[in-house]
């Protein structure tokens, strides 16, 4: 019953009038370093200084995404609520957006494109599970301009942030999108059993077909609220082989450090009270078991640390503090503190409005920690097996980050729960959690 509404060969003019008009206001600054101008994967920079993906300008891609999501969410409201069926995971809805408009789509100043929505009924159910109403989802993603994140990393993906800080939109490769589609029934089953998880919250999978190219995007929860300053960030795998931030990465305002950096700079780990430590480790253990069952590996924990004591010192010394007030995220179970509190309903620790997990460092400074598991759309295929075999020839195989899924999960859990997170002694717990009440 779900078929393509139109099937015309799409033509997309990245240099359309609208794209040119928006390039200066939404694209990267022309003063960016020469190092950033080279193409990484499908991501590049055009002569005007605007980011492109598969030669489509970022402004045109954002416009297509917003038009497409507005249409697909709106049309879904016409379909009655019902249980999710197995065949719903395989459905792909498609609609053509001609430049001049049609009886189903508005006119727009981008080139013609086709917009595909994967498993719309299933993703509608996922969004409902997280308390996301259709009008809120559409408003967050489509009513205000999307913010392009400059720190996109080495993956060649483009990342956009919704203006309300709620959602991340990420371009994904064909294999990743295909794997997510295969993952959906198991992901659905897991969410039904347990909504408390550090796994990514996937809210939608879409494809913009433009200029003969398919640009696949996934909508996810935003792990690191931009209204809260991250004093330090880590991408941790539990591996030590080449797991140190590069010199180029260290030049950034807030670099993303890696395992060896953490072991060097935070050798005593992050200290959590007993209940919080138990909740974190149980959640990691449960999530790793699921990832292992799908033969997924090479995932990381993205860890952001807000140092409350340092922030107080900065506010005292800087007259012009960030005027934005930290806001609680609207979707349920989306913050770090909500994700781990599976069996801690009786905890007396107040939950910070910003959703961070209260901790302390070795200096006794008060911290809020934001964590989530990222990069799960990897399956242990031949390419990874070959990568491990080759790396094992030049390095100790036990430390390479592409191990078989079972070994990877065990090593990941041990690193997170024995080294990164530490359980503090009972007598210190009261002073560890008291700062939450002040937020």
Secondary structure, 3 states (H helix, E strand, C coil): CCCCCCCCCCCCCCCCHHHHHHHHHHCCCCCCCHHHHCCECCEEECCCCCEEECCEEHHHHHHHHHHHHHHHHHHHCCCCCCCCCHHHHHCEEEEEECCCCCCCCCCCCCCCEEEEEECHHHHHHHHHHCCCCHHHHHHHHHCCCCEECCCCCCCCCCEEECCCCCEEEEEECHHHHHHHHHHHHHHHHHHHHCCCCCCCCEEEEEEEEECCEEEEEEEEECCCCCCCCCCEEEEECCCCCCCCCCHHHHCCCCCEECHHHHHHHCCCCEEECHHHHHHHHHHHHHHHHHHHHCCECCCEEEEEEEEHHHHHHHHHHCCCCCCCCCCCCCCCCCCHHHHHCCCCCCCCCCCCCCCCEEEECCCCCEEEEEEEEECCCCECCHHHHHHHHHHHHHCCHHHCCCCCHHHHHHHHHHHHHHHHEEECCHHHHHHHHHHHHHC
